[in-house]
Structures are given as structure tokens and as C-alpha cells.
Amino acid sequence: MFIVGVDLGQSVDFTAISILERVTAQEQEQGSAGYLLRYLHRPALGTKYPAIVDHVLSLLDREPLSRHETPLVVDRTGVGAAVTDMFTQAGVRPRAITIHGGDSVNDADHWNLRVPKRDLAGTLVALFQTGCLQIAAGLELASTLVAELTNFKIKVDLTTGHDTYEAWREGIHDDLVLSVAMSCWYGEYQGAPAGVWLA
């Protein structure tokens, strides 16, 4: 099964698009479920949202993906609400994730999820460090993704107890990390067991 993740950028931030393949325990030799990152793409800065939507739809129209069966997970934070509406108007209902700095997931609405950034980052890091997330050979942005993971840091506000996640250095983005993290989190916590996906 496949999951498409889209982290939406704005004028100074990249948009990132990823495709993960979820491999079941039966399909893997080592006997545990995992993920293979098959695709990473960063449209050029300034790419208009209709063009990004068209690009993602063109990916969903290529086998083995499907507009009707492949989960599309989109960052709804900020400008994301309008873009998720564009996908819906095109006949694809995305799983919209609003990323927040709190400590609990609100998944009462299967289509509109509120997820702490710590949960997204924690899921990705755990899968990566345990070898359950593999990166396909030859992905052009693979080293950039690894650099983003390396430069991710946790900052805790001692007065509120809330944590934030950001790049160590100015100029380091986290768009690839968030695109892949949303897909990993969805696969781990919203996907149904053993190759059966929520509709």
C-alpha cells in the first residue's frame, strides 16, 4: 500500500511531496512491517498551488497509485485549508492534518486531524532509527532529507511546557521531514491493519 504526503510551503518555504510504500510483515523478509520511501519532490519556490495540486493528482493517476484508494495526507496548517479544498473539488478527499504544538491528537474526524508536531517527528525518528523506514536508492533529495532530520531540534518553553521543533540553523528547511513524517504517522496510527486502508 502507498501513502502520498504533501507539506505545503509558502513564498519562502518549499512544498514537499513524498510517496511511501507500506510493506507488511508478510512482504518483508525480516518479518516486521515497515516503510520504503519511493519518491521525494520539491517544486520550485513560488510554484502556484493549482500547479502543485495538478502535479499530485498526476501522481495519483499513475499505477500503482489511485485517486480513490491511495491515502493523500496534506498539511492543513496555514494555507493548507484552501489547498485541501482544491483537492476535494478535483474529486480527491485528502486526510488533512493540522499540525500544532500541543500534546494530544484529535482524530474524532477521520478527514480532519489535529496532530502535535512531536507525534509526527517522533514517529518518523523512531521508524528511521529502527530501520523500519528505508529510503529507495537513487532518490535525488535523500541526502537533503537526512540533513533535515539531523538538523531537527526540540525546543521546550519552560513556562508553558509546550515543545516546538525546528531546524538548528537558519536556512535549513523541514518540509521533506514533515511530508514524510505525516505519511509515516498516518500509516502507523490511521491505517487499518494488514493492508486494509480506511476509506
URQUI-V288197 format. One record per residue. N is the residue number from 1. SS is DSSP state (2 for helix, 1 for strand, 0 for the rest). NEAR is the number of other C-alpha atoms within 12 Angstrom. D_LAST is the distance of its C-alpha to the last C-alpha in whole Angstrom. Layout:
# URQUI-V288197
n=N ss=SS near=NEAR d_last=D_LAST
n=N ss=SS near=NEAR d_last=D_LAST
This chain:
# URQUI-V288197
n=1 ss=0 near=33 d_last=13
n=2 ss=1 near=39 d_last=14
n=3 ss=1 near=48 d_last=13
n=4 ss=1 near=47 d_last=15
n=5 ss=1 near=46 d_last=17
n=6 ss=1 near=49 d_last=19
n=7 ss=1 near=47 d_last=22
n=8 ss=0 near=47 d_last=23
n=9 ss=0 near=34 d_last=27
n=10 ss=0 near=23 d_last=30
n=11 ss=0 near=15 d_last=33
n=12 ss=0 near=15 d_last=35
n=13 ss=0 near=22 d_last=31
n=14 ss=0 near=30 d_last=29
n=15 ss=0 near=40 d_last=26
n=16 ss=1 near=42 d_last=24
n=17 ss=1 near=43 d_last=21
n=18 ss=1 near=45 d_last=20
n=19 ss=1 near=40 d_last=18
n=20 ss=1 near=40 d_last=18
n=21 ss=1 near=33 d_last=17
n=22 ss=1 near=39 d_last=16
n=23 ss=1 near=30 d_last=19
n=24 ss=0 near=26 d_last=19
n=25 ss=0 near=17 d_last=22
n=26 ss=0 near=14 d_last=23
n=27 ss=0 near=17 d_last=23
n=28 ss=0 near=15 d_last=25
n=29 ss=0 near=11 d_last=29
n=30 ss=0 near=13 d_last=29
n=31 ss=0 near=12 d_last=27
n=32 ss=0 near=19 d_last=24
n=33 ss=0 near=28 d_last=21
n=34 ss=1 near=35 d_last=21
n=35 ss=1 near=38 d_last=20
n=36 ss=1 near=32 d_last=22
n=37 ss=1 near=41 d_last=22
n=38 ss=1 near=31 d_last=23
n=39 ss=1 near=32 d_last=23
n=40 ss=1 near=36 d_last=25
n=41 ss=1 near=33 d_last=26
n=42 ss=0 near=34 d_last=28
n=43 ss=0 near=30 d_last=29
n=44 ss=0 near=19 d_last=32
n=45 ss=0 near=17 d_last=33
n=46 ss=0 near=18 d_last=33
n=47 ss=0 near=22 d_last=30
n=48 ss=0 near=20 d_last=29
n=49 ss=2 near=30 d_last=25
n=50 ss=2 near=20 d_last=25
n=51 ss=2 near=18 d_last=26
n=52 ss=2 near=33 d_last=24
n=53 ss=2 near=35 d_last=21
n=54 ss=2 near=22 d_last=22
n=55 ss=2 near=25 d_last=23
n=56 ss=2 near=44 d_last=19
n=57 ss=2 near=30 d_last=18
n=58 ss=2 near=19 d_last=20
n=59 ss=2 near=28 d_last=19
n=60 ss=2 near=31 d_last=16
n=61 ss=0 near=17 d_last=18
n=62 ss=0 near=15 d_last=19
n=63 ss=0 near=14 d_last=19
n=64 ss=0 near=19 d_last=17
n=65 ss=0 near=24 d_last=15
n=66 ss=0 near=22 d_last=12
n=67 ss=0 near=27 d_last=12
n=68 ss=0 near=24 d_last=9
n=69 ss=0 near=24 d_last=7
n=70 ss=0 near=38 d_last=9
n=71 ss=1 near=41 d_last=8
n=72 ss=1 near=48 d_last=11
n=73 ss=1 near=47 d_last=13
n=74 ss=1 near=51 d_last=16
n=75 ss=1 near=43 d_last=19
n=76 ss=0 near=34 d_last=19
n=77 ss=0 near=28 d_last=23
n=78 ss=0 near=19 d_last=26
n=79 ss=0 near=23 d_last=25
n=80 ss=2 near=30 d_last=21
n=81 ss=2 near=22 d_last=21
n=82 ss=2 near=20 d_last=22
n=83 ss=2 near=36 d_last=20
n=84 ss=2 near=36 d_last=17
n=85 ss=2 near=24 d_last=18
n=86 ss=2 near=25 d_last=19
n=87 ss=2 near=33 d_last=16
n=88 ss=2 near=22 d_last=14
n=89 ss=2 near=16 d_last=18
n=90 ss=0 near=20 d_last=17
n=91 ss=0 near=18 d_last=14
n=92 ss=0 near=31 d_last=12
n=93 ss=0 near=26 d_last=10
n=94 ss=0 near=42 d_last=11
n=95 ss=1 near=41 d_last=10
n=96 ss=1 near=41 d_last=14
n=97 ss=1 near=42 d_last=16
n=98 ss=1 near=33 d_last=20
n=99 ss=1 near=36 d_last=22
n=100 ss=1 near=26 d_last=25
n=101 ss=0 near=27 d_last=28
n=102 ss=0 near=22 d_last=28
n=103 ss=0 near=19 d_last=27
n=104 ss=0 near=18 d_last=24
n=105 ss=0 near=26 d_last=20
n=106 ss=1 near=21 d_last=19
n=107 ss=0 near=19 d_last=15
n=108 ss=0 near=12 d_last=15
n=109 ss=0 near=14 d_last=13
n=110 ss=0 near=22 d_last=9
n=111 ss=0 near=28 d_last=10
n=112 ss=1 near=27 d_last=14
n=113 ss=1 near=29 d_last=15
n=114 ss=1 near=32 d_last=19
n=115 ss=1 near=35 d_last=20
n=116 ss=1 near=30 d_last=23
n=117 ss=2 near=37 d_last=25
n=118 ss=2 near=33 d_last=26
n=119 ss=2 near=33 d_last=23
n=120 ss=2 near=37 d_last=22
n=121 ss=2 near=38 d_last=25
n=122 ss=2 near=27 d_last=26
n=123 ss=2 near=30 d_last=23
n=124 ss=2 near=39 d_last=24
n=125 ss=2 near=30 d_last=27
n=126 ss=2 near=22 d_last=27
n=127 ss=2 near=29 d_last=25
n=128 ss=2 near=26 d_last=27
n=129 ss=2 near=16 d_last=30
n=130 ss=0 near=15 d_last=29
n=131 ss=0 near=17 d_last=29
n=132 ss=0 near=29 d_last=25
n=133 ss=1 near=31 d_last=24
n=134 ss=1 near=28 d_last=26
n=135 ss=1 near=29 d_last=27
n=136 ss=0 near=20 d_last=27
n=137 ss=0 near=14 d_last=31
n=138 ss=0 near=12 d_last=32
n=139 ss=0 near=21 d_last=30
n=140 ss=0 near=17 d_last=32
n=141 ss=0 near=26 d_last=31
n=142 ss=2 near=25 d_last=30
n=143 ss=2 near=18 d_last=34
n=144 ss=2 near=23 d_last=33
n=145 ss=2 near=35 d_last=30
n=146 ss=2 near=26 d_last=32
n=147 ss=2 near=21 d_last=35
n=148 ss=2 near=32 d_last=32
n=149 ss=2 near=32 d_last=31
n=150 ss=2 near=23 d_last=35
n=151 ss=2 near=21 d_last=36
n=152 ss=1 near=30 d_last=33
n=153 ss=1 near=22 d_last=35
n=154 ss=1 near=21 d_last=34
n=155 ss=1 near=18 d_last=36
n=156 ss=1 near=16 d_last=37
n=157 ss=0 near=13 d_last=38
n=158 ss=0 near=9 d_last=41
n=159 ss=0 near=7 d_last=41
n=160 ss=0 near=12 d_last=38
n=161 ss=0 near=13 d_last=36
n=162 ss=0 near=19 d_last=33
n=163 ss=1 near=22 d_last=33
n=164 ss=1 near=26 d_last=32
n=165 ss=1 near=30 d_last=31
n=166 ss=1 near=27 d_last=33
n=167 ss=1 near=23 d_last=35
n=168 ss=0 near=19 d_last=38
n=169 ss=0 near=14 d_last=40
n=170 ss=0 near=11 d_last=40
n=171 ss=0 near=15 d_last=39
n=172 ss=0 near=24 d_last=36
n=173 ss=0 near=31 d_last=32
n=174 ss=0 near=36 d_last=29
n=175 ss=2 near=41 d_last=27
n=176 ss=2 near=42 d_last=26
n=177 ss=2 near=48 d_last=26
n=178 ss=2 near=49 d_last=23
n=179 ss=2 near=45 d_last=21
n=180 ss=2 near=51 d_last=21
n=181 ss=2 near=50 d_last=21
n=182 ss=2 near=50 d_last=18
n=183 ss=2 near=49 d_last=16
n=184 ss=2 near=45 d_last=18
n=185 ss=2 near=41 d_last=17
n=186 ss=2 near=44 d_last=13
n=187 ss=2 near=43 d_last=13
n=188 ss=2 near=31 d_last=16
n=189 ss=2 near=22 d_last=14
n=190 ss=0 near=30 d_last=11
n=191 ss=0 near=28 d_last=10
n=192 ss=0 near=17 d_last=10
n=193 ss=0 near=17 d_last=13
n=194 ss=0 near=19 d_last=15
n=195 ss=0 near=23 d_last=12
n=196 ss=0 near=17 d_last=9
n=197 ss=0 near=22 d_last=6
n=198 ss=0 near=23 d_last=4
n=199 ss=0 near=18 d_last=0
